[in-house]
Amino acid sequence: MVIRRNIINEINDSLRFFPVVSIIGPRQVGKTTLAKMLIKEIVKPSLYLDLELQSDLNKLQDAELFLSHHKDKLVVIDEVQHKKELYPLLRALVDQTREAGQFLLLGSASPELIRHSSESLAGRIAYHQLFPFNLKEIPETISQNELWIKGGFPEALKAPNDNLREKWLNNFISTYLNRDLLQLGLNASPTVIRNLWSMMAHINGQILNVTGLTKSLGVTSPTVKRYIDFLEEAFLIKRLFPYSWNMKKRLVKSPKIFLNDTGILHYLLGINDFESLTGNPKIGSSWESFVFNQIMAIKKGNYNIFFYRTQNGAEVDLVFTKGQIVVATAEVKYSNSPHLSKGNYLAFEDLDAPVNYIITPSSDDYLIKEKVRVCSLKTFIDNYLAKL
């Protein structure tokens, strides 16, 4: 079963305008499958190179000569982070004509991690991040709860049984620890990074406490911060920062931490199925992580997302801003009959957003108070997210 990704039209638009387009995201998220879909849809002839194959790497021993012979094609270079020295050459080649759609680069690291791209191809490249599957992409045969428990990585989601899914997740994590992160430049013990990744799972949805992690791992605070930066730039975790613009309040200043996929989160927590999730005290933070990841994968527009928490107890999970203006907030509740805390109402008063959403698993859509709307995640995504 091949699922068409919603981002494909945006990438096609970029290929018609930018000389270089890059699809970035974690390994095994479906970048190669998406690229091959794009190849079938475009009129221009194409050439596909996988830099994890020695035969394709050999073709680029004299990269300028080889690529010059394929000027009329869209050249797709998979796992481009293995040959960072290509970027200055690509810049020189695209500057000869500035034609759109010359190169499609696939990479498992952020532009910040592969700094050569941002330095060499500025103004010539468009980036598109591919997330794990989201609710707007999966077929009706896959339920919201199934996507939540299994996560959105294609092989994990499509695994015929839980045992095979567990084996795939174990191999995914082991490969990242023992090969991929090292190849990307992380100079650290795989055991330490595995422990850190597991700790991230246990504090998922909570405020990051670097001091606590430092004591547990036995490394310095700057080292922990560097490791966390690296995990984020490899698309394995995401930091959500606090909203603080022009607020005359004593605010929490540290970010929240979320794993980028709930399937990996549940594997690291030892949660195998929905029954074990429902009886686990981590279910609330897992649901918050699922909602956050779905919003990040689906959202459009030029708004930013923060959380809000003050020292006097005012808090709300998500704050949507355009520029300096708060356009909405959202509190995430794992309940179809949600009850708001005093801190939620204090946050609504502080931020004075036009609308405050309470996002539930599957409740009806209704107002419980002026400017406070309860709705399911699906309703929020289908009816409200695009309007922010």
Protein Blocks (a to p, Z undefined) as FASTA:
>chain_A
ZZddfklmmmmmmmmmpmbdcdeddehilpmmmmmmmmmmpmbdcddddfkbmklmmmmm
mmmlmmmmmmmpccddehkllmmmlmmmmmmmmmmnopghkbccddfbdfklmmmlmmmm
goiaccdddddddfklpcfklcfklmmmnopafklmmpmbfklmmmmmmmmmmmmmmmmm
mmnopacdfklmmmmmmmmmmmgoiacdfklmmmmnopafklmmmmmmmmmmnopaccdd
ddfehpacdcdfbdcdddfbfklmmmmnopabfklmmmpcklmmmmmmmmmmmmmmmpgc
jddcdddddfkopacfbdcdehjbcfbdcdddddfbdcddfklmmmmmmnopabdcdddf
klccddfbehiacddfklmmmmmmmmZZ
